[in-house]
């Protein structure tokens, strides 16, 4: 994961080109195609605030973005060039591009002043030299100043000397003696011309005043002065002092100092005391802009004699530049399954100071699972140092710190935020592994039983949970016929009313599945306990109540107190206190003769039976349960108080029979017979009509002269009438996994058989239709591409539309 310079390119362009001008085909020169530039999001990275060149990713070319002034960019430095980097991502590639700016002749030579005034003594010797301000041309090379011309040349000639620093020392040499009495002033024109095309030139007028004799010129104590000064020194700091001596006396021996023939920028940084020659700092010195300066200090007397002292000033670097941090490439999101060593950012650090002040060290905070590695000079990559877990920490704040080695050291920092993107690595988790809920029986369908809840530590789509029932049979019925679950919120609803007497409890599994890819799931067990309600009245088992016959218990007249006449036996299918029964005597022919046991239902005599007691005794016993509210049933007990059976018969023959019941039964039997007869006759008429219609259709086709083209349903083949089957049989398979969905559709084309799978089977709903032609051979098998194991586990069976049994399903094959 180290970042290396992949390649480099170099171009040359003239300055002052218009915006949008072509620079070069970067894609071709770097061996890249345009698609790579687009997919890699290629872009230009510059160190400064200005970007002169732009990248056209669609064409793979570099064009001018901003007008380039070579003189502003490089001043006198040749060759003049600037560099930038082209960076591509996925994978990260770095290319360095250097553009050389070629000078054009767009600047004319110029002199610092339009007019120069000189004073010369009349006794100046032939050969005396007079220094002149040289012209300045920002252009370089052939476009720079190539020659100076002086006119007229009656008394003076021009000599130009090139200096080591690239400048020119222009001197005017006296060729013939001056005579103040003959001509007190002279006006000359100095022309500076460059060599560019077209030629450009600058002029200055020289006005010479001839003075009386002053035969000694000032002389500098040193030809060259050298001094050091720290950058950022405050204004007024003394750099050095220049001194010059003049052998003349009086006013002719007074020397004044001035800075002459020095670049304009240099003059703004230093000043010289006119009388003392003390040189002071006048502006802000910056080592990073210029490491040294050269001043030409001119010592002049009042007679016009001058001498030039060269002063070389070296600027000492100070640690005054804070290191800078620039993000070259940054991914603010990283997947939590990224392996250690994955690059998330590329940074460039720079310190404009030099030597030890410019040596930088880059680091990041230690409380994050990342590390920083050095690649190219000034470039660092931030990579993962360990595995990430979004569920533990979802984002990281990384502080990039860079410090130099200066004294005191300077540093800067930059904060970046990296978010960890989620992957589906956490399955849903139920609040409880097993749920238990009591539901009263006789609940209304759609009743909300309770809610199961699962949570997922993942985020977004990976944490969106759906709930499903695991289909199973309970007491022979599918689970989906008992309960359903809302897939969104986990609310379990009762599909139908529960009956405690049929099912006291049942268990099933519910699955929580997230929406990740691949999805993860977990299972919880749910137990539903049906709570009994008092919804069943007591049922009397004895004595048996009949509609047409009479049953009576006999009590002899000799029965004593406490004689057991009979026992009322009743049961309640409810449970608990809802099934606790109590017996009470509601009505009786003689309440003083009998009593009923409250708990056991035994009917006993409470006194001695006498001859006065009636033979026929009718007791009405009410059986009541202990539910809230209570339910009850009544039973009539006939008691015969007699010693012999004939006596009983004579008394009980006058009990009326239920004639109304028999009349009603006869009426319903006659009505049922009439309805069945009507349906039979209707079906017979319909069958006969269909047969006649089909016979007529076959006769029309037979008598027609048109060729008969048999039609078969789409995607099925004709049997050609050679097999035992006269119709095409279409088969469909319907499967479903969702407890909330169950569907099986099939068309009716001729005679049709349908192959049905058990709805509780797993897999998504599929409909498979046989597209294979039925072969001519009678025993040709009809193939359906369903796995044999799937047929057996799905409880496959054949359902024929017309009850025909021509096809048999072999589950093993």
NORLINZI-V593978 format. One record per pair of residues at least 24 apart in sequence whose ideal C-beta (glycine too) atoms are under 7 Angstrom apart, sorted by the first residue. I is the first residue (numbers start at 1). J is the second residue. D is the distance in Angstrom with one decimal. If there is no record, write none. Layout:
i:I j:J d:D
i:I j:J d:D
//
This chain:
i:1 j:341 d:5.2
i:1 j:343 d:5.0
i:1 j:381 d:6.1
i:1 j:383 d:5.1
i:2 j:373 d:6.6
i:2 j:375 d:4.7
i:2 j:381 d:6.9
i:3 j:92 d:6.2
i:3 j:94 d:6.2
i:3 j:346 d:5.8
i:3 j:375 d:3.8
i:3 j:376 d:6.2
i:3 j:379 d:5.8
i:3 j:381 d:5.3
i:4 j:375 d:6.6
i:4 j:376 d:6.6
i:5 j:94 d:5.6
i:5 j:96 d:5.9
i:5 j:376 d:5.9
i:6 j:93 d:4.5
i:6 j:94 d:5.9
i:6 j:95 d:5.6
i:7 j:95 d:5.1
i:8 j:95 d:6.2
i:8 j:96 d:4.3
i:8 j:97 d:6.8
i:9 j:95 d:6.9
i:9 j:97 d:5.0
i:10 j:98 d:4.7
i:11 j:99 d:5.0
i:12 j:100 d:4.5
i:12 j:102 d:5.7
i:13 j:99 d:6.3
i:13 j:101 d:6.4
i:13 j:102 d:6.7
i:14 j:102 d:4.8
i:14 j:104 d:5.3
i:15 j:68 d:5.2
i:15 j:69 d:6.2
i:15 j:70 d:4.0
i:15 j:101 d:5.1
i:15 j:102 d:6.8
i:15 j:103 d:6.3
i:15 j:104 d:5.7
i:16 j:67 d:6.3
i:16 j:68 d:6.9
i:16 j:69 d:6.9
i:16 j:104 d:6.2
i:16 j:106 d:6.0
i:17 j:64 d:4.9
i:17 j:68 d:6.7
i:18 j:64 d:6.8
i:19 j:64 d:5.5
i:19 j:65 d:6.6
i:19 j:66 d:6.8
i:19 j:67 d:6.7
i:20 j:63 d:5.3
i:20 j:64 d:6.2
i:21 j:63 d:6.4
i:21 j:64 d:4.3
i:22 j:61 d:6.4
i:22 j:63 d:6.1
i:23 j:53 d:5.8
i:23 j:62 d:3.9
i:23 j:63 d:6.0
i:23 j:64 d:6.5
i:23 j:99 d:6.7
i:24 j:61 d:6.9
i:24 j:62 d:5.2
i:25 j:60 d:6.0
i:25 j:61 d:5.3
i:26 j:55 d:6.9
i:26 j:60 d:6.0
i:26 j:61 d:6.6
i:26 j:62 d:5.2
i:26 j:86 d:6.6
i:26 j:97 d:6.9
i:27 j:60 d:2.7
i:28 j:60 d:6.8
i:30 j:95 d:5.6
i:34 j:58 d:6.9
i:34 j:59 d:6.9
i:34 j:60 d:4.6
i:36 j:88 d:6.9
i:39 j:90 d:6.8
i:40 j:88 d:3.2
i:40 j:89 d:5.2
i:40 j:90 d:6.0
i:41 j:89 d:5.3
i:42 j:86 d:5.9
i:42 j:88 d:4.9
i:43 j:87 d:6.3
i:44 j:84 d:5.4
i:44 j:86 d:6.0
i:45 j:84 d:6.3
i:45 j:85 d:4.5
i:45 j:87 d:5.6
i:45 j:328 d:5.7
i:46 j:84 d:4.7
i:47 j:350 d:6.5
i:52 j:82 d:6.7
i:53 j:84 d:6.9
i:53 j:99 d:6.2
i:55 j:86 d:6.8
i:68 j:101 d:5.6
i:70 j:101 d:4.6
i:70 j:103 d:5.2
i:71 j:107 d:6.5
i:71 j:138 d:3.7
i:73 j:101 d:6.3
i:76 j:140 d:6.1
i:76 j:166 d:6.4
i:78 j:140 d:5.0
i:78 j:141 d:6.7
i:87 j:328 d:5.7
i:87 j:329 d:6.1
i:89 j:329 d:5.8
i:92 j:329 d:5.8
i:92 j:343 d:6.7
i:92 j:346 d:6.2
i:103 j:139 d:5.4
i:103 j:140 d:5.1
i:103 j:141 d:6.0
i:103 j:143 d:5.4
i:104 j:143 d:7.0
i:105 j:139 d:5.8
i:105 j:143 d:4.1
i:105 j:194 d:6.5
i:105 j:196 d:2.6
i:105 j:197 d:6.3
i:105 j:200 d:6.2
i:107 j:137 d:5.8
i:107 j:138 d:4.6
i:107 j:139 d:5.0
i:108 j:200 d:3.9
i:108 j:201 d:6.7
i:108 j:202 d:5.5
i:109 j:135 d:4.2
i:109 j:137 d:4.4
i:109 j:145 d:5.1
i:109 j:192 d:4.0
i:109 j:193 d:6.9
i:109 j:194 d:5.8
i:109 j:200 d:6.6
i:109 j:201 d:6.1
i:109 j:202 d:3.8
i:110 j:135 d:6.1
i:110 j:136 d:6.0
i:110 j:202 d:4.7
i:111 j:135 d:4.9
i:111 j:202 d:5.9
i:111 j:204 d:3.9
i:113 j:204 d:6.5
i:114 j:204 d:6.3
i:114 j:205 d:6.9
i:115 j:205 d:5.2
i:115 j:207 d:6.4
i:116 j:204 d:5.8
i:116 j:205 d:7.0
i:116 j:206 d:4.6
i:116 j:207 d:6.8
i:117 j:207 d:4.9
i:118 j:206 d:6.4
i:118 j:207 d:7.0
i:118 j:208 d:4.8
i:118 j:304 d:6.5
i:119 j:209 d:4.8
i:119 j:211 d:5.2
i:119 j:304 d:3.8
i:120 j:178 d:6.1
i:120 j:208 d:5.7
i:120 j:210 d:5.6
i:120 j:211 d:6.5
i:120 j:304 d:5.1
i:121 j:211 d:4.9
i:121 j:212 d:6.4
i:121 j:213 d:4.9
i:121 j:214 d:4.6
i:121 j:303 d:5.3
i:121 j:304 d:6.2
i:122 j:178 d:5.0
i:122 j:179 d:6.3
i:122 j:180 d:4.1
i:122 j:210 d:5.1
i:122 j:211 d:6.9
i:122 j:212 d:6.5
i:122 j:213 d:6.2
i:123 j:213 d:4.1
i:123 j:215 d:6.1
i:124 j:174 d:5.6
i:124 j:178 d:6.1
i:126 j:174 d:5.7
i:126 j:175 d:6.6
i:126 j:176 d:6.7
i:126 j:177 d:6.1
i:127 j:173 d:6.3
i:127 j:174 d:6.4
i:128 j:174 d:4.4
i:129 j:171 d:4.5
i:129 j:173 d:5.4
i:130 j:171 d:6.5
i:130 j:172 d:4.4
i:131 j:171 d:5.5
i:131 j:261 d:6.8
i:131 j:306 d:6.3
i:131 j:308 d:6.1
i:132 j:170 d:4.5
i:132 j:171 d:6.8
i:132 j:172 d:5.7
i:132 j:190 d:6.4
i:133 j:260 d:6.6
i:133 j:261 d:5.8
i:134 j:167 d:6.4
i:134 j:168 d:4.9
i:134 j:170 d:4.8
i:134 j:261 d:5.7
i:135 j:192 d:3.6
i:135 j:202 d:5.2
i:137 j:194 d:5.5
i:139 j:194 d:6.5
i:139 j:196 d:6.6
i:142 j:195 d:4.3
i:142 j:196 d:6.2
i:143 j:194 d:5.6
i:143 j:195 d:6.8
i:143 j:196 d:3.9
i:144 j:194 d:6.0
i:145 j:192 d:5.0
i:145 j:194 d:5.5
i:146 j:193 d:6.2
i:146 j:194 d:5.7
i:146 j:195 d:4.0
i:147 j:193 d:5.5
i:148 j:190 d:6.4
i:148 j:191 d:6.9
i:148 j:192 d:5.4
i:149 j:191 d:4.3
i:149 j:193 d:6.9
i:150 j:188 d:6.0
i:150 j:190 d:5.5
i:151 j:188 d:6.7
i:151 j:189 d:5.1
i:152 j:188 d:6.8
i:155 j:186 d:6.6
i:156 j:188 d:6.7
i:165 j:294 d:5.7
i:178 j:210 d:5.1
i:180 j:210 d:4.0
i:180 j:212 d:7.0
i:184 j:209 d:6.9
i:184 j:210 d:5.4
i:185 j:209 d:5.6
i:211 j:303 d:6.1
i:211 j:304 d:6.1
i:214 j:248 d:6.1
i:214 j:252 d:4.5
i:214 j:301 d:6.6
i:214 j:303 d:2.5
i:214 j:304 d:7.0
i:214 j:305 d:6.4
i:216 j:246 d:5.8
i:216 j:247 d:4.2
i:216 j:248 d:4.4
i:216 j:305 d:6.8
i:217 j:301 d:6.9
i:217 j:305 d:3.1
i:217 j:306 d:6.7
i:217 j:307 d:6.0
i:218 j:244 d:4.3
i:218 j:245 d:6.8
i:218 j:246 d:4.5
i:218 j:255 d:4.7
i:218 j:299 d:4.1
i:218 j:300 d:6.6
i:218 j:301 d:5.3
i:218 j:305 d:6.1
i:218 j:306 d:6.6
i:218 j:307 d:4.8
i:219 j:244 d:6.0
i:219 j:245 d:5.6
i:219 j:307 d:5.5
i:220 j:244 d:4.7
i:220 j:299 d:6.0
i:220 j:307 d:5.1
i:220 j:309 d:3.9
i:221 j:245 d:6.9
i:222 j:309 d:6.8
i:223 j:310 d:6.6
i:224 j:310 d:4.7
i:224 j:312 d:6.5
i:225 j:309 d:6.2
i:225 j:310 d:7.0
i:225 j:311 d:4.4
i:226 j:312 d:5.0
i:227 j:311 d:6.8
i:227 j:313 d:5.2
i:228 j:314 d:4.9
i:228 j:316 d:5.6
i:229 j:281 d:6.6
i:229 j:285 d:6.6
i:229 j:313 d:6.0
i:229 j:315 d:6.2
i:229 j:316 d:6.8
i:230 j:316 d:4.7
i:230 j:318 d:5.6
i:231 j:285 d:4.7
i:231 j:286 d:5.8
i:231 j:287 d:4.2
i:231 j:315 d:5.2
i:231 j:316 d:6.6
i:231 j:317 d:6.3
i:231 j:318 d:5.0
i:231 j:320 d:6.7
i:232 j:285 d:6.5
i:232 j:318 d:5.6
i:232 j:320 d:5.5
i:233 j:281 d:5.1
i:233 j:285 d:6.0
i:235 j:281 d:5.6
i:235 j:282 d:6.0
i:236 j:280 d:5.5
i:236 j:281 d:6.7
i:237 j:280 d:6.4
i:237 j:281 d:4.4
i:238 j:278 d:6.0
i:238 j:280 d:5.5
i:239 j:270 d:6.8
i:239 j:279 d:4.6
i:239 j:280 d:6.5
i:239 j:281 d:6.4
i:239 j:313 d:5.9
i:240 j:279 d:5.4
i:240 j:311 d:6.6
i:241 j:276 d:6.7
i:241 j:277 d:5.4
i:241 j:278 d:4.8
i:241 j:279 d:6.8
i:242 j:277 d:4.1
i:242 j:279 d:6.6
i:242 j:297 d:4.6
i:242 j:309 d:4.8
i:242 j:311 d:6.3
i:243 j:277 d:5.5
i:244 j:299 d:3.4
i:244 j:307 d:5.7
i:244 j:309 d:6.6
i:246 j:301 d:4.8
i:248 j:301 d:6.5
i:248 j:303 d:7.0
i:251 j:302 d:5.1
i:252 j:301 d:5.9
i:252 j:302 d:5.9
i:252 j:303 d:4.9
i:253 j:301 d:6.6
i:254 j:301 d:6.3
i:254 j:302 d:5.9
i:255 j:299 d:5.1
i:255 j:300 d:6.9
i:255 j:301 d:5.7
i:256 j:300 d:5.4
i:257 j:297 d:5.6
i:257 j:299 d:5.8
i:258 j:298 d:5.2
i:259 j:295 d:5.7
i:259 j:296 d:6.9
i:259 j:297 d:6.0
i:260 j:296 d:5.4
i:260 j:298 d:4.1
i:261 j:296 d:4.6
i:262 j:295 d:5.5
i:262 j:296 d:5.4
i:266 j:293 d:5.2
i:266 j:295 d:6.5
i:269 j:293 d:6.8
i:270 j:295 d:6.1
i:272 j:297 d:5.8
i:279 j:311 d:6.5
i:285 j:315 d:5.5
i:287 j:315 d:4.9
i:287 j:317 d:4.3
i:287 j:354 d:6.9
i:288 j:321 d:6.8
i:288 j:352 d:4.5
i:290 j:315 d:6.8
i:291 j:315 d:5.6
i:317 j:353 d:6.0
i:317 j:354 d:5.1
i:317 j:355 d:6.5
i:317 j:357 d:5.9
i:319 j:353 d:5.7
i:319 j:357 d:4.1
i:319 j:404 d:6.5
i:319 j:406 d:2.8
i:319 j:407 d:6.7
i:319 j:410 d:6.0
i:321 j:351 d:5.9
i:321 j:352 d:4.4
i:321 j:353 d:4.9
i:322 j:410 d:4.8
i:322 j:412 d:5.0
i:323 j:349 d:5.8
i:323 j:350 d:6.9
i:323 j:351 d:4.4
i:323 j:360 d:4.9
i:323 j:402 d:4.3
i:323 j:403 d:6.6
i:323 j:404 d:5.5
i:323 j:410 d:6.6
i:323 j:411 d:6.6
i:323 j:412 d:5.5
i:324 j:349 d:6.8
i:324 j:350 d:5.2
i:324 j:412 d:6.7
i:325 j:349 d:5.6
i:325 j:400 d:5.7
i:325 j:402 d:5.6
i:325 j:412 d:6.1
i:325 j:414 d:4.5
i:330 j:416 d:6.4
i:332 j:417 d:6.5
i:332 j:418 d:6.1
i:332 j:419 d:6.2
i:333 j:419 d:4.9
i:333 j:421 d:5.0
i:334 j:388 d:7.0
i:334 j:418 d:6.0
i:334 j:420 d:6.1
i:334 j:421 d:6.7
i:335 j:421 d:5.0
i:335 j:423 d:6.1
i:336 j:388 d:4.6
i:336 j:389 d:6.1
i:336 j:390 d:4.3
i:336 j:420 d:4.9
i:336 j:421 d:6.7
i:336 j:422 d:6.5
i:336 j:423 d:5.6
i:337 j:423 d:5.1
i:338 j:384 d:5.9
i:338 j:388 d:6.4
i:340 j:384 d:5.2
i:340 j:385 d:6.1
i:340 j:386 d:5.8
i:340 j:387 d:6.6
i:341 j:383 d:5.2
i:341 j:384 d:6.4
i:342 j:383 d:6.1
i:342 j:384 d:4.7
i:343 j:381 d:5.3
i:343 j:383 d:5.2
i:344 j:382 d:5.5
i:344 j:383 d:7.0
i:344 j:384 d:7.0
i:344 j:418 d:5.9
i:345 j:382 d:4.4
i:345 j:416 d:6.5
i:346 j:379 d:6.5
i:346 j:381 d:5.4
i:347 j:380 d:5.2
i:347 j:400 d:6.1
i:348 j:378 d:5.6
i:348 j:379 d:5.5
i:349 j:378 d:5.8
i:349 j:380 d:6.7
i:349 j:402 d:4.6
i:350 j:378 d:5.9
i:351 j:404 d:5.0
i:353 j:404 d:6.5
i:353 j:406 d:6.5
i:356 j:405 d:4.7
i:356 j:406 d:6.5
i:357 j:404 d:5.9
i:357 j:405 d:7.0
i:357 j:406 d:4.0
i:358 j:404 d:6.5
i:359 j:404 d:6.2
i:359 j:405 d:4.4
i:360 j:402 d:5.3
i:360 j:403 d:6.8
i:360 j:404 d:5.2
i:361 j:402 d:7.0
i:361 j:403 d:5.7
i:362 j:400 d:6.8
i:362 j:402 d:4.7
i:363 j:401 d:5.4
i:364 j:398 d:5.5
i:364 j:399 d:6.4
i:364 j:400 d:5.6
i:365 j:398 d:6.6
i:365 j:399 d:4.7
i:368 j:396 d:4.8
i:368 j:398 d:5.6
i:370 j:398 d:6.1
i:388 j:420 d:5.2
i:390 j:420 d:4.2
i:390 j:422 d:5.1
i:390 j:459 d:6.9
i:391 j:426 d:5.9
i:391 j:457 d:4.3
i:393 j:420 d:6.9
i:394 j:419 d:6.8
i:394 j:420 d:5.6
i:395 j:419 d:4.6
i:395 j:420 d:6.3
i:422 j:458 d:5.3
i:422 j:459 d:4.3
i:422 j:460 d:6.2
i:422 j:462 d:5.4
i:424 j:458 d:5.8
i:424 j:462 d:4.2
i:424 j:514 d:6.4
i:424 j:516 d:2.6
i:424 j:517 d:6.5
i:424 j:520 d:6.0
i:426 j:456 d:6.0
i:426 j:457 d:4.1
i:426 j:458 d:4.9
i:427 j:520 d:3.8
i:427 j:521 d:6.3
i:427 j:522 d:5.1
i:428 j:454 d:4.2
i:428 j:455 d:6.9
i:428 j:456 d:4.7
i:428 j:465 d:5.1
i:428 j:512 d:3.9
i:428 j:513 d:6.9
i:428 j:514 d:5.5
i:428 j:520 d:6.9
i:428 j:521 d:6.6
i:428 j:522 d:5.2
i:429 j:454 d:6.0
i:429 j:455 d:5.7
i:429 j:522 d:6.2
i:430 j:454 d:4.6
i:430 j:512 d:6.3
i:430 j:522 d:6.3
i:430 j:524 d:4.1
i:432 j:524 d:6.7
i:433 j:524 d:6.0
i:434 j:524 d:6.8
i:434 j:525 d:4.6
i:434 j:527 d:7.0
i:435 j:524 d:6.3
i:435 j:526 d:4.6
i:435 j:527 d:6.9
i:436 j:527 d:4.6
i:436 j:529 d:6.7
i:437 j:528 d:5.9
i:437 j:529 d:7.0
i:438 j:529 d:4.6
i:438 j:531 d:5.1
i:439 j:494 d:6.8
i:439 j:498 d:6.1
i:439 j:528 d:5.8
i:439 j:530 d:5.9
i:439 j:531 d:6.4
i:440 j:531 d:4.6
i:440 j:533 d:5.6
i:441 j:498 d:5.0
i:441 j:499 d:5.7
i:441 j:500 d:4.1
i:441 j:530 d:5.2
i:441 j:531 d:6.5
i:441 j:532 d:6.3
i:441 j:533 d:5.0
i:441 j:535 d:6.8
i:442 j:497 d:5.6
i:442 j:533 d:5.4
i:442 j:535 d:5.6
i:443 j:494 d:5.4
i:443 j:497 d:5.7
i:443 j:498 d:5.9
i:444 j:497 d:6.8
i:445 j:494 d:6.5
i:445 j:495 d:6.3
i:445 j:496 d:5.3
i:445 j:497 d:6.1
i:446 j:493 d:5.6
i:447 j:493 d:6.6
i:447 j:494 d:4.5
i:448 j:491 d:5.6
i:448 j:493 d:5.7
i:449 j:483 d:6.9
i:449 j:492 d:4.5
i:449 j:493 d:6.6
i:449 j:494 d:5.7
i:449 j:528 d:6.8
i:450 j:492 d:6.1
i:451 j:489 d:6.8
i:451 j:490 d:5.3
i:451 j:491 d:4.9
i:452 j:490 d:4.5
i:452 j:492 d:6.6
i:452 j:510 d:5.8
i:452 j:524 d:6.3
i:452 j:526 d:6.8
i:453 j:490 d:5.7
i:454 j:512 d:3.8
i:454 j:522 d:6.8
i:456 j:514 d:5.3
i:458 j:514 d:6.7
i:458 j:516 d:6.6
i:461 j:515 d:4.9
i:461 j:516 d:6.6
i:462 j:514 d:5.8
i:462 j:515 d:6.9
i:462 j:516 d:3.9
i:463 j:514 d:6.4
i:464 j:514 d:6.4
i:464 j:515 d:4.3
i:465 j:512 d:5.3
i:465 j:514 d:5.6
i:466 j:513 d:5.4
i:466 j:515 d:7.0
i:467 j:510 d:6.0
i:467 j:512 d:5.7
i:468 j:511 d:4.7
i:468 j:513 d:6.5
i:468 j:739 d:6.8
i:469 j:508 d:6.4
i:469 j:510 d:5.9
i:469 j:739 d:4.2
i:470 j:508 d:6.6
i:470 j:509 d:4.1
i:470 j:511 d:6.0
i:471 j:739 d:5.5
i:471 j:760 d:4.2
i:472 j:508 d:6.2
i:474 j:506 d:4.7
i:475 j:503 d:5.7
i:478 j:760 d:5.8
i:479 j:508 d:5.3
i:479 j:739 d:6.8
i:480 j:739 d:4.1
i:482 j:506 d:7.0
i:484 j:739 d:6.6
i:484 j:740 d:6.2
i:485 j:510 d:6.1
i:498 j:530 d:4.7
i:500 j:530 d:4.7
i:500 j:531 d:6.9
i:500 j:532 d:4.3
i:500 j:533 d:7.0
i:501 j:536 d:6.9
i:501 j:573 d:5.0
i:503 j:530 d:6.2
i:504 j:530 d:5.6
i:505 j:529 d:4.6
i:505 j:530 d:6.1
i:532 j:574 d:5.6
i:532 j:575 d:4.8
i:532 j:576 d:6.0
i:532 j:578 d:5.9
i:534 j:574 d:5.8
i:534 j:578 d:4.2
i:534 j:625 d:6.4
i:534 j:627 d:2.6
i:534 j:628 d:6.6
i:534 j:631 d:6.0
i:536 j:572 d:6.1
i:536 j:573 d:4.8
i:536 j:574 d:5.1
i:537 j:631 d:3.9
i:537 j:632 d:6.4
i:537 j:633 d:5.2
i:538 j:570 d:4.6
i:538 j:571 d:6.9
i:538 j:572 d:4.8
i:538 j:581 d:5.6
i:538 j:623 d:4.4
i:538 j:625 d:5.7
i:538 j:631 d:6.9
i:538 j:632 d:6.7
i:538 j:633 d:4.6
i:539 j:570 d:6.3
i:539 j:571 d:5.6
i:539 j:633 d:6.7
i:540 j:568 d:6.7
i:540 j:570 d:4.7
i:540 j:623 d:6.3
i:540 j:633 d:5.7
i:540 j:635 d:4.5
i:541 j:569 d:4.6
i:541 j:570 d:6.3
i:541 j:571 d:6.2
i:542 j:568 d:6.9
i:542 j:569 d:4.1
i:543 j:635 d:6.6
i:543 j:637 d:6.0
i:545 j:635 d:6.5
i:547 j:658 d:5.0
i:547 j:661 d:5.7
i:548 j:657 d:5.6
i:548 j:658 d:6.4
i:550 j:638 d:6.5
i:550 j:652 d:5.6
i:550 j:655 d:5.2
i:551 j:638 d:6.6
i:552 j:638 d:3.9
i:552 j:639 d:6.4
i:552 j:640 d:4.6
i:552 j:648 d:6.7
i:552 j:652 d:6.3
i:553 j:637 d:6.5
i:553 j:638 d:7.0
i:553 j:639 d:5.0
i:553 j:640 d:7.0
i:554 j:640 d:5.0
i:554 j:642 d:6.3
i:554 j:648 d:6.5
i:555 j:609 d:6.4
i:555 j:639 d:5.8
i:555 j:640 d:7.0
i:555 j:641 d:5.1
i:556 j:643 d:5.3
i:557 j:609 d:5.0
i:557 j:611 d:6.4
i:557 j:641 d:6.2
i:557 j:643 d:5.6
i:559 j:605 d:5.5
i:559 j:609 d:4.8
i:560 j:608 d:6.3
i:561 j:605 d:6.0
i:561 j:606 d:6.6
i:561 j:607 d:5.9
i:561 j:608 d:6.0
i:562 j:604 d:5.3
i:562 j:605 d:6.5
i:563 j:604 d:6.2
i:563 j:605 d:4.4
i:564 j:602 d:6.0
i:564 j:604 d:5.6
i:565 j:594 d:6.6
i:565 j:603 d:4.4
i:565 j:604 d:6.4
i:565 j:605 d:6.7
i:565 j:639 d:6.0
i:566 j:603 d:5.3
i:566 j:637 d:6.4
i:567 j:601 d:5.6
i:567 j:602 d:4.9
i:567 j:603 d:7.0
i:568 j:601 d:3.8
i:568 j:603 d:6.8
i:568 j:621 d:5.2
i:568 j:623 d:6.7
i:568 j:635 d:5.9
i:569 j:601 d:6.6
i:570 j:601 d:6.7
i:570 j:623 d:4.4
i:570 j:633 d:6.7
i:572 j:625 d:5.1
i:574 j:625 d:6.9
i:574 j:627 d:6.7
i:577 j:626 d:4.5
i:577 j:627 d:6.8
i:578 j:625 d:5.8
i:578 j:626 d:6.7
i:578 j:627 d:4.0
i:579 j:625 d:6.5
i:580 j:625 d:6.4
i:580 j:626 d:3.9
i:581 j:623 d:5.7
i:581 j:625 d:5.7
i:582 j:624 d:5.4
i:583 j:621 d:6.0
i:583 j:623 d:5.8
i:584 j:622 d:5.1
i:584 j:624 d:6.8
i:585 j:619 d:6.5
i:585 j:621 d:6.0
i:586 j:620 d:4.5
i:586 j:621 d:6.6
i:586 j:622 d:4.5
i:586 j:634 d:6.5
i:587 j:620 d:4.0
i:588 j:619 d:4.8
i:589 j:614 d:6.3
i:589 j:617 d:4.6
i:589 j:618 d:5.2
i:590 j:617 d:6.4
i:593 j:617 d:6.9
i:594 j:619 d:6.0
i:596 j:621 d:5.6
i:603 j:637 d:6.5
i:609 j:641 d:6.0
i:613 j:641 d:5.1
i:614 j:641 d:6.8
i:615 j:640 d:5.9
i:615 j:641 d:5.3
i:615 j:642 d:5.3
i:615 j:647 d:6.7
i:615 j:651 d:4.5
i:616 j:640 d:6.7
i:616 j:651 d:5.5
i:616 j:652 d:6.8
i:617 j:641 d:6.0
i:713 j:749 d:4.2
i:715 j:769 d:6.8
i:715 j:771 d:5.2
i:717 j:773 d:3.1
i:717 j:774 d:5.7
i:719 j:774 d:4.9
i:720 j:776 d:5.9
i:722 j:776 d:4.7
i:723 j:774 d:6.8
i:723 j:776 d:6.8
i:723 j:778 d:4.6
i:724 j:778 d:4.9
i:725 j:806 d:5.8
i:727 j:751 d:4.2
i:728 j:774 d:6.9
i:729 j:753 d:4.9
i:729 j:807 d:6.4
i:730 j:769 d:6.6
i:731 j:755 d:4.9
i:731 j:769 d:6.8
i:731 j:770 d:5.1
i:731 j:784 d:5.9
i:732 j:767 d:5.4
i:732 j:768 d:6.9
i:732 j:769 d:5.7
i:733 j:757 d:5.9
i:733 j:766 d:6.4
i:733 j:767 d:6.5
i:733 j:768 d:4.3
i:733 j:786 d:6.2
i:734 j:765 d:6.8
i:734 j:767 d:6.1
i:735 j:761 d:5.6
i:735 j:763 d:5.3
i:735 j:765 d:5.9
i:735 j:766 d:5.1
i:735 j:794 d:6.8
i:736 j:765 d:4.7
i:737 j:762 d:5.1
i:737 j:763 d:5.8
i:737 j:764 d:6.2
i:741 j:765 d:7.0
i:748 j:801 d:6.5
i:751 j:801 d:6.1
i:751 j:802 d:5.0
i:751 j:804 d:6.2
i:752 j:801 d:4.3
i:753 j:798 d:5.5
i:753 j:799 d:6.9
i:753 j:800 d:4.8
i:753 j:801 d:6.7
i:753 j:807 d:5.7
i:754 j:799 d:4.7
i:755 j:784 d:6.9
i:755 j:796 d:6.0
i:755 j:798 d:5.8
i:756 j:797 d:6.1
i:756 j:799 d:5.7
i:757 j:794 d:3.9
i:757 j:795 d:7.0
i:757 j:796 d:5.6
i:758 j:794 d:5.0
i:758 j:795 d:3.9
i:761 j:793 d:6.6
i:761 j:794 d:4.2
i:782 j:807 d:7.0
i:788 j:812 d:6.3
i:788 j:813 d:6.5
//
